[in-house]
């Protein structure tokens, strides 16, 4: 939660001397937010649902609790898992981070902590603090907390569902494309949808992240679409009829992502790729209770075209990297040096993961021989 800075000022992107470093994630997020404020008088609120799994051990994997879904057996009174969640809640309260709720989730040993809305930079700081709190409290009680995207292939994965709302000091007109959106929200959403495939390498940075983003598992699915209260769309409109609390839930974000980069990408896509160019919202509301009543994956090709659903999210890490590399809007927002550096580091991290898995496999085979 700090800044990367030069020891002595150097010429920046605008030619002026600055201590800023273009590769600093926190600086990138601040720059994106300030640009939206200065040029268009826009501001944002962001809140996050942090899902994680508490494990007794990792080799083999053993969850702290084999509860099914969100029932009372997930947090028995006096159990270590109940103590961990209570202590996490107390620690966040002491840090003055708003905790809206915590509860059990669907997978064995899985829980969720929901923190309240803040400005983007403060929200990223709060999320880092929340993740560290979860890790450390679990460790104190002899448990391992993991934000891994998919621990069990026969159950739900873990995400960092990101709720974002856009605000302006002026009163936006109603949208002609959706009765529950303003024209500002509609153009922001249109930009977000247009660049969502390119954003996934920031929001889903690991090859393992794509094992969670599948159709039919409440992860948001693989089609570029949105829907009112639709958990099978990557962007879900929440509290649709309440202008004061209406927000977009972006489901294709997980806990392995850097929140400063993920938030900067979401805002830049919506503003630079949507609001600034007054992009029309051509993808129709794929509502959970709407006209068809199907998810995008369940629709036929003709139905999807009728809803404007013509693109899929990257289905793997390699596709996501290429989409980000070729996105001019995000490239301008992040800068050429960042795009090149991020993809290089991202690739090295992936290669290290492959080598670690390969060494593990050879070790198993050698041991069996």
LINNORHU-V707343 format. One record per residue. N is the residue number from 0. PHI is phi in degrees with one decimal (999 if undefined). Layout:
n=N phi=PHI
n=N phi=PHI
This chain:
n=0 phi=999
n=1 phi=-136.7
n=2 phi=-108.8
n=3 phi=-83.6
n=4 phi=-137.9
n=5 phi=-75.2
n=6 phi=-71.6
n=7 phi=-127.6
n=8 phi=-64.8
n=9 phi=-129.3
n=10 phi=-60.8
n=11 phi=-94.1
n=12 phi=-63.2
n=13 phi=-94.6
n=14 phi=88.6
n=15 phi=-85.4
n=16 phi=-69.3
n=17 phi=-154.1
n=18 phi=-87.8
n=19 phi=-67.7
n=20 phi=-114.6
n=21 phi=-61.4
n=22 phi=-89.3
n=23 phi=-77.0
n=24 phi=-58.8
n=25 phi=-68.1
n=26 phi=-65.1
n=27 phi=-62.0
n=28 phi=-63.6
n=29 phi=-60.9
n=30 phi=-64.1
n=31 phi=-64.4
n=32 phi=-66.7
n=33 phi=-65.8
n=34 phi=-63.7
n=35 phi=-62.6
n=36 phi=-71.0
n=37 phi=-72.3
n=38 phi=-89.4
n=39 phi=-126.9
n=40 phi=57.7
n=41 phi=-106.8
n=42 phi=-137.9
n=43 phi=-141.9
n=44 phi=-124.0
n=45 phi=-134.7
n=46 phi=-132.0
n=47 phi=-132.8
n=48 phi=-99.7
n=49 phi=-98.2
n=50 phi=-96.5
n=51 phi=-154.8
n=52 phi=-121.4
n=53 phi=-94.4
n=54 phi=-116.4
n=55 phi=-77.0
n=56 phi=-153.6
n=57 phi=-110.5
n=58 phi=-133.9
n=59 phi=-78.4
n=60 phi=-68.9
n=61 phi=-139.3
n=62 phi=-72.9
n=63 phi=-67.3
n=64 phi=-155.7
n=65 phi=-96.6
n=66 phi=-59.5
n=67 phi=-109.1
n=68 phi=60.0
n=69 phi=-93.4
n=70 phi=-119.8
n=71 phi=-64.3
n=72 phi=-67.7
n=73 phi=-74.5
n=74 phi=-135.3
n=75 phi=-64.2
n=76 phi=-57.8
n=77 phi=84.4
n=78 phi=-75.3
n=79 phi=-64.3
n=80 phi=-67.8
n=81 phi=-65.0
n=82 phi=-63.1
n=83 phi=-61.8
n=84 phi=-65.4
n=85 phi=-64.6
n=86 phi=-70.2
n=87 phi=-60.8
n=88 phi=-60.8
n=89 phi=-64.8
n=90 phi=-66.4
n=91 phi=-67.7
n=92 phi=-63.2
n=93 phi=-64.3
n=94 phi=-83.8
n=95 phi=61.3
n=96 phi=-99.7
n=97 phi=-66.6
n=98 phi=-102.7
n=99 phi=-80.7
n=100 phi=-171.6
n=101 phi=-135.2
n=102 phi=-163.5
n=103 phi=-77.9
n=104 phi=-110.8
n=105 phi=-81.1
n=106 phi=-83.0
n=107 phi=-56.4
n=108 phi=70.4
n=109 phi=-97.8
n=110 phi=-137.7
n=111 phi=-137.9
n=112 phi=-118.0
n=113 phi=-110.9
n=114 phi=-105.7
n=115 phi=-76.4
n=116 phi=-73.2
n=117 phi=-143.1
n=118 phi=-60.1
n=119 phi=-52.3
n=120 phi=-67.0
n=121 phi=-66.7
n=122 phi=-65.7
n=123 phi=-66.0
n=124 phi=-59.1
n=125 phi=-63.2
n=126 phi=-68.4
n=127 phi=-59.0
n=128 phi=-62.5
n=129 phi=-64.5
n=130 phi=-62.6
n=131 phi=-64.9
n=132 phi=-61.9
n=133 phi=-61.6
n=134 phi=-56.3
n=135 phi=-71.8
n=136 phi=-66.1
n=137 phi=-60.8
n=138 phi=-62.6
n=139 phi=-57.5
n=140 phi=-98.5
n=141 phi=78.3
n=142 phi=-114.2
n=143 phi=-113.7
n=144 phi=-94.5
n=145 phi=-126.8
n=146 phi=-100.9
n=147 phi=-52.6
n=148 phi=-59.5
n=149 phi=-147.5
n=150 phi=-89.6
n=151 phi=-119.0
n=152 phi=-78.1
n=153 phi=-107.0
n=154 phi=-148.6
n=155 phi=-68.7
n=156 phi=-92.1
n=157 phi=-110.3
n=158 phi=-129.6
n=159 phi=-129.3
n=160 phi=-53.4
n=161 phi=-109.4
n=162 phi=-97.8
n=163 phi=-132.7
n=164 phi=-125.8
n=165 phi=-114.4
n=166 phi=-136.2
n=167 phi=-139.2
n=168 phi=-70.2
n=169 phi=-89.5
n=170 phi=-92.7
n=171 phi=-66.6
n=172 phi=-77.4
n=173 phi=-62.5
n=174 phi=-78.7
n=175 phi=-84.6
n=176 phi=-95.4
n=177 phi=-151.6
n=178 phi=-67.9
n=179 phi=-102.9
n=180 phi=-128.2
n=181 phi=-84.3
n=182 phi=-61.7
n=183 phi=-65.4
n=184 phi=-64.2
n=185 phi=-65.5
n=186 phi=-70.5
n=187 phi=-62.9
n=188 phi=-62.3
n=189 phi=-61.6
n=190 phi=-65.9
n=191 phi=-61.8
n=192 phi=-65.1
n=193 phi=-63.7
n=194 phi=-109.8
n=195 phi=-59.0
n=196 phi=-59.2
n=197 phi=-75.7
n=198 phi=-77.3
n=199 phi=-63.2
n=200 phi=-68.5
n=201 phi=-87.7
n=202 phi=-88.1
n=203 phi=-129.6
n=204 phi=-80.2
n=205 phi=-108.1
n=206 phi=-60.4
n=207 phi=-66.9
n=208 phi=-60.7
n=209 phi=-81.9
n=210 phi=-77.1
n=211 phi=-86.4
n=212 phi=-79.4
n=213 phi=-127.4
n=214 phi=-81.3
n=215 phi=82.0
n=216 phi=-126.4
n=217 phi=60.0
n=218 phi=-97.9
n=219 phi=110.0
n=220 phi=74.4
n=221 phi=-117.2
n=222 phi=-102.4
n=223 phi=-75.9
n=224 phi=-159.5
n=225 phi=-143.7
n=226 phi=-163.3
n=227 phi=-71.6
n=228 phi=53.0
n=229 phi=-103.5
n=230 phi=-78.3
n=231 phi=-102.8
n=232 phi=-116.8
n=233 phi=-64.9
n=234 phi=-124.4
n=235 phi=-111.2
n=236 phi=-83.2
n=237 phi=-107.2
n=238 phi=50.5
n=239 phi=-56.8
n=240 phi=-92.1
n=241 phi=-113.2
n=242 phi=-56.8
n=243 phi=-73.4
n=244 phi=-122.5
n=245 phi=-64.9
n=246 phi=-156.3
n=247 phi=-100.8
n=248 phi=-95.2
n=249 phi=-93.8
n=250 phi=-89.0
n=251 phi=-89.1
n=252 phi=-132.8
n=253 phi=-127.0
n=254 phi=-75.1
n=255 phi=-91.8
n=256 phi=-81.7
n=257 phi=-82.4
n=258 phi=-63.7
n=259 phi=-64.1
n=260 phi=-74.0
n=261 phi=-62.5
n=262 phi=-66.1
n=263 phi=-61.2
n=264 phi=-65.8
n=265 phi=-62.8
n=266 phi=-68.5
n=267 phi=-62.6
n=268 phi=-62.6
n=269 phi=-68.9
n=270 phi=-84.1
n=271 phi=-69.8
n=272 phi=-95.3
n=273 phi=-130.7
n=274 phi=-61.8
n=275 phi=-63.4
n=276 phi=-103.0
n=277 phi=52.5
n=278 phi=-65.8
n=279 phi=-77.5
n=280 phi=-85.7
n=281 phi=-100.0
n=282 phi=-86.9
n=283 phi=-79.4
n=284 phi=-63.5
n=285 phi=-92.8
n=286 phi=-69.1
n=287 phi=-67.2
n=288 phi=-124.2
n=289 phi=-91.1
n=290 phi=-60.0
n=291 phi=-96.9
n=292 phi=72.6
n=293 phi=-121.5
n=294 phi=-78.4
n=295 phi=-60.1
n=296 phi=-68.6
n=297 phi=-82.9
n=298 phi=-70.1
n=299 phi=-78.9
n=300 phi=-60.0
n=301 phi=-65.0
n=302 phi=-64.4
n=303 phi=-62.0
n=304 phi=-62.2
n=305 phi=-64.3
n=306 phi=-90.5
n=307 phi=79.1
n=308 phi=-92.2
n=309 phi=-122.9
n=310 phi=-137.9
n=311 phi=-111.6
n=312 phi=-70.9
n=313 phi=-54.2
n=314 phi=-93.5
n=315 phi=-154.9
n=316 phi=-61.6
n=317 phi=-64.5
n=318 phi=-63.4
n=319 phi=-65.3
n=320 phi=-62.1
n=321 phi=-67.6
n=322 phi=-64.7
n=323 phi=-66.9
n=324 phi=-60.1
n=325 phi=-97.8
n=326 phi=-92.9
n=327 phi=-68.2
n=328 phi=-64.6
n=329 phi=-69.4
n=330 phi=-60.6
n=331 phi=-68.8
n=332 phi=-68.2
n=333 phi=-92.4
n=334 phi=95.1
n=335 phi=-60.3
n=336 phi=-63.9
n=337 phi=-67.4
n=338 phi=-56.7
n=339 phi=-64.6
n=340 phi=-65.9
n=341 phi=-63.6
n=342 phi=-65.0
n=343 phi=-66.4
n=344 phi=-66.1
n=345 phi=-59.2
n=346 phi=-69.9
n=347 phi=-62.2
n=348 phi=-61.5
n=349 phi=-65.0
n=350 phi=-64.4
n=351 phi=-62.0
n=352 phi=-60.8
n=353 phi=-62.5
n=354 phi=-63.8
n=355 phi=-62.2
n=356 phi=-66.2
n=357 phi=-65.0
n=358 phi=-61.6
n=359 phi=-62.2
n=360 phi=-64.9
n=361 phi=-61.7
n=362 phi=-63.2
n=363 phi=-64.3
n=364 phi=-63.7
n=365 phi=-63.6
n=366 phi=-63.3
n=367 phi=-68.0
n=368 phi=-68.1
